Structure formats: structure tokens, C-alpha cells
């Protein structure tokens, strides 16, 4: 891995994991700023994996990015 991919992964993973530890409240309470941090982190992870020439890992993380977006869109408090 080169320095660019390590930098992206080093910034992306902490951001994404920090949000994932509180994922259910993020979705239920519609915390869109937290979702934005999660998406930025996941985008950095995917970019870092692509730069490291790991397309399979990038695809898995990209799929989670898509699933998390759908989950957030479908979630929220029901009244």
C-alpha cells in the first residue's frame, strides 16, 4: 500500500467506526450530520482500497455504503 491509500484508510476507518458504534440512534433520530461523517469515512475507505488495488474489498465496503444509505432513508421514528 502506498501513502495515499494508508492516509485514506487511516482517516476513513475511525470516522466510519465511530458512527457505526451508534448506528441505530443515527437512523432512528435522523442524525444526518452523523450520516455525512459516516459516508465521508466510507468513501475514503473505498478510495483507499481502490488505490491499494483491492477491488473486492472496495466492492464490499461500497455495498455497505449503499445499504447504509437505504437503511437511513427507510428508517426514522414512526409516529
N, CA, C and O of each residue as an XYZ file, in Angstrom:
316
protein
N       0.841     -1.184      0.000
C       0.000      0.000      0.000
C       0.881      1.240      0.000
O       1.939      1.278      0.628
N       0.424      2.230     -0.708
C       1.187      3.467     -0.737
C       0.664      4.431      0.332
O      -0.311      4.136      1.024
N       1.316      5.571      0.456
C       0.980      6.541      1.499
C      -0.423      7.110      1.317
O      -1.115      7.372      2.301
N      -0.849      7.303      0.075
C      -2.189      7.867     -0.153
C      -3.276      6.922      0.339
O      -4.216      7.339      1.016
N      -3.141      5.653     -0.005
C      -4.164      4.702      0.429
C      -4.164      4.547      1.945
O      -5.228      4.439      2.555
N      -2.985      4.534      2.559
C      -2.917      4.438      4.020
C      -3.530      5.664      4.685
O      -4.194      5.543      5.714
N      -3.314      6.839      4.108
C      -3.898      8.056      4.668
C      -5.421      8.021      4.580
O      -6.114      8.389      5.530
N      -5.933      7.580      3.443
C      -7.382      7.490      3.286
C      -7.980      6.469      4.246
O      -9.003      6.728      4.880
N      -7.344      5.321      4.348
C      -7.846      4.288      5.256
C      -7.710      4.735      6.710
O      -8.592      4.477      7.529
N      -6.603      5.406      7.026
C      -6.378      5.884      8.392
C      -7.374      6.950      8.824
O      -7.672      7.075     10.011
N      -7.884      7.709      7.881
C      -8.894      8.721      8.209
C     -10.303      8.135      8.121
O     -11.181      8.497      8.904
N     -10.512      7.239      7.174
C     -11.849      6.709      6.937
C     -12.347      5.758      8.006
O     -13.485      5.875      8.460
N     -11.504      4.814      8.413
C     -11.956      3.814      9.373
C     -12.373      4.404     10.717
O     -13.442      4.048     11.212
N     -11.588      5.284     11.331
C     -12.050      5.840     12.615
C     -13.370      6.600     12.501
O     -14.221      6.497     13.384
N     -13.546      7.356     11.430
C     -14.788      8.114     11.254
C     -15.971      7.170     11.084
O     -17.004      7.344     11.731
N     -15.825      6.177     10.223
C     -16.925      5.251      9.963
C     -17.251      4.413     11.195
O     -18.424      4.211     11.508
N     -16.249      3.932     11.886
C     -16.478      3.093     13.068
C     -17.093      3.905     14.205
O     -17.934      3.397     14.947
N     -16.681      5.151     14.343
C     -17.260      5.999     15.395
C     -18.764      6.141     15.207
O     -19.512      6.131     16.184
N     -19.209      6.272     13.981
C     -20.644      6.389     13.714
C     -21.322      5.029     13.847
O     -22.438      4.940     14.359
N     -20.661      3.980     13.395
C     -21.266      2.640     13.460
C     -21.544      2.192     14.890
O     -22.475      1.421     15.124
N     -20.753      2.661     15.843
C     -20.997      2.272     17.228
C     -22.327      2.802     17.739
O     -22.868      2.282     18.715
N     -22.858      3.834     17.088
C     -24.146      4.416     17.458
C     -25.107      4.412     16.275
O     -25.891      5.347     16.116
N     -25.059      3.376     15.443
C     -25.800      3.369     14.186
C     -27.313      3.444     14.364
O     -27.974      4.206     13.659
N     -27.866      2.680     15.279
C     -29.325      2.654     15.436
C     -29.864      4.039     15.819
O     -30.840      4.481     15.213
N     -29.277      4.744     16.796
C     -29.763      6.103     17.065
C     -29.577      7.058     15.879
O     -30.390      7.961     15.677
N     -28.527      6.863     15.110
C     -28.324      7.706     13.929
C     -29.508      7.558     12.989
O     -30.021      8.547     12.465
N     -29.936      6.333     12.780
C     -31.054      6.080     11.864
C     -32.374      6.507     12.494
O     -33.164      7.197     11.849
N     -32.627      6.118     13.717
C     -33.913      6.408     14.357
C     -34.141      7.897     14.555
O     -35.248      8.397     14.359
N     -33.088      8.597     14.945
C     -33.226     10.020     15.266
C     -32.866     10.921     14.101
O     -32.812     12.142     14.244
N     -32.619     10.312     12.936
C     -32.354     11.052     11.702
C     -31.191     12.019     11.855
O     -31.296     13.183     11.468
N     -30.087     11.550     12.416
C     -28.890     12.378     12.599
C     -28.125     12.458     11.282
O     -27.197     11.686     11.044
N     -28.518     13.382     10.445
C     -27.946     13.453      9.099
C     -26.489     13.891      9.115
O     -25.732     13.505      8.224
N     -26.070     14.684     10.097
C     -24.647     15.071     10.164
C     -23.774     13.856     10.460
O     -22.685     13.714      9.904
N     -24.253     12.993     11.327
C     -23.517     11.767     11.623
C     -23.461     10.887     10.385
O     -22.435     10.271     10.094
N     -24.568     10.833      9.660
C     -24.587     10.050      8.427
C     -23.580     10.611      7.424
O     -22.914      9.852      6.720
N     -23.468     11.924      7.357
C     -22.497     12.545      6.454
C     -21.065     12.166      6.838
O     -20.238     11.914      5.962
N     -20.771     12.123      8.126
C     -19.442     11.695      8.585
C     -19.209     10.238      8.203
O     -18.128      9.876      7.738
N     -20.222      9.411      8.401
C     -20.114      8.001      8.033
C     -19.862      7.847      6.544
O     -18.991      7.077      6.141
N     -20.611      8.566      5.723
C     -20.437      8.469      4.275
C     -19.074      8.983      3.839
O     -18.453      8.401      2.950
N     -18.600     10.055      4.442
C     -17.262     10.553      4.107
C     -16.201      9.520      4.476
O     -15.260      9.289      3.717
N     -16.356      8.905      5.639
C     -15.414      7.867      6.051
C     -15.445      6.659      5.136
O     -14.400      6.126      4.762
N     -16.645      6.229      4.776
C     -16.768      5.075      3.884
C     -16.235      5.384      2.490
O     -15.618      4.525      1.860
N     -16.464      6.593      2.007
C     -15.924      6.976      0.702
C     -14.400      6.975      0.737
O     -13.757      6.559     -0.227
N     -13.816      7.440      1.844
C     -12.361      7.414      1.982
C     -11.843      5.978      2.019
O     -10.806      5.674      1.430
N     -12.558      5.103      2.706
C     -12.161      3.698      2.769
C     -12.193      3.075      1.375
O     -11.243      2.407      0.967
N     -13.276      3.292      0.656
C     -13.403      2.722     -0.691
C     -12.302      3.267     -1.597
O     -11.686      2.507     -2.344
N     -12.052      4.564     -1.539
C     -10.991      5.153     -2.369
C      -9.625      4.585     -1.989
O      -8.812      4.279     -2.861
N      -9.377      4.446     -0.696
C      -8.104      3.879     -0.252
C      -7.923      2.445     -0.703
O      -6.821      2.053     -1.087
N      -8.973      1.663     -0.665
C      -8.894      0.274     -1.110
C      -8.699      0.182     -2.620
O      -7.983     -0.692     -3.107
N      -9.333      1.079     -3.351
C      -9.130      1.082     -4.807
C      -7.704      1.482     -5.159
O      -7.106      0.909     -6.069
N      -7.152      2.463     -4.442
C      -5.760      2.854     -4.683
C      -4.794      1.719     -4.336
O      -3.733      1.583     -4.945
N      -5.181      0.910     -3.349
C      -4.347     -0.224     -2.944
C      -4.576     -1.440     -3.835
O      -4.007     -2.507     -3.602
N      -5.409     -1.273     -4.851
C      -5.731     -2.344     -5.803
C      -6.340     -3.561     -5.106
O      -5.908     -4.699     -5.291
N      -7.355     -3.274     -4.303
C      -8.119     -4.319     -3.624
C      -9.585     -4.133     -3.984
O     -10.382     -3.702     -3.151
N      -9.946     -4.459     -5.236
C     -11.310     -4.176     -5.703
C     -12.388     -4.971     -4.975
O     -13.506     -4.482     -4.813
N     -12.080     -6.163     -4.543
C     -13.081     -6.957     -3.818
C     -13.458     -6.303     -2.499
O     -14.637     -6.205     -2.158
N     -12.460     -5.862     -1.766
C     -12.718     -5.182     -0.502
C     -13.434     -3.858     -0.731
O     -14.319     -3.477      0.035
N     -13.043     -3.165     -1.789
C     -13.704     -1.897     -2.117
C     -15.180     -2.141     -2.456
O     -16.039     -1.342     -2.083
N     -15.472     -3.222     -3.148
C     -16.855     -3.540     -3.509
C     -17.691     -3.841     -2.272
O     -18.838     -3.404     -2.180
N     -17.132     -4.581     -1.325
C     -17.860     -4.901     -0.097
C     -18.161     -3.627      0.683
O     -19.287     -3.426      1.137
N     -17.165     -2.773      0.839
C     -17.373     -1.529      1.571
C     -18.293     -0.577      0.812
O     -19.083      0.143      1.423
N     -18.195     -0.570     -0.507
C     -19.105      0.237     -1.313
C     -20.536     -0.253     -1.193
O     -21.475      0.543     -1.181
N     -20.699     -1.569     -1.106
C     -22.040     -2.129     -0.924
C     -22.617     -1.698      0.422
O     -23.798     -1.366      0.515
N     -21.788     -1.702      1.461
C     -22.271     -1.237      2.758
C     -22.652      0.239      2.678
O     -23.642      0.645      3.288
N     -21.914      1.029      1.961
C     -22.245      2.442      1.796
C     -23.641      2.587      1.184
O     -24.434      3.417      1.627
N     -23.932      1.788      0.179
C     -25.251      1.828     -0.453
C     -26.335      1.329      0.502
O     -27.394      1.947      0.611
N     -26.078      0.221      1.190
C     -27.062     -0.343      2.121
C     -27.324      0.626      3.271
O     -28.470      0.792      3.689
N     -26.285      1.260      3.780
C     -26.485      2.205      4.886
C     -27.323      3.399      4.440
O     -28.098      3.938      5.231
N     -27.179      3.813      3.202
C     -27.990      4.917      2.680
C     -29.456      4.526      2.607
O     -30.334      5.301      2.986
N     -29.716      3.321      2.118
C     -31.096      2.837      2.027
C     -31.678      2.651      3.419
O     -32.832      3.005      3.663
N     -30.890      2.099      4.333
C     -31.342      1.881      5.707
C     -31.719      3.218      6.346
O     -32.759      3.328      6.996
N     -30.872      4.232      6.159
C     -31.157      5.542      6.713
C     -32.428      6.131      6.088
O     -33.266      6.696      6.791
N     -32.563      5.996      4.789
C     -33.743      6.546      4.103
C     -35.032      5.863      4.562
O     -36.082      6.501      4.640
N     -34.953      4.584      4.859
C     -36.133      3.832      5.272
C     -36.391      3.938      6.775
O     -37.482      3.615      7.245
N     -35.397      4.385      7.517
C     -35.501      4.407      8.985
C     -36.217      5.635      9.490
O     -36.973      6.290      8.772
N     -35.956      5.926     10.741
C     -36.575      7.084     11.368
C     -37.663      6.667     12.323
O     -38.174      5.548     12.266
N     -38.002      7.571     13.187
C     -39.058      7.277     14.169
C     -40.409      7.265     13.483
O     -40.742      8.137     12.680
N     -41.164      6.256     13.827
C     -42.532      6.158     13.289
C     -43.477      6.672     14.352
O     -43.356      6.326     15.527
N     -44.400      7.487     13.941
C     -45.335      8.087     14.903
C     -46.678      7.424     14.807
O     -47.600      7.790     15.536
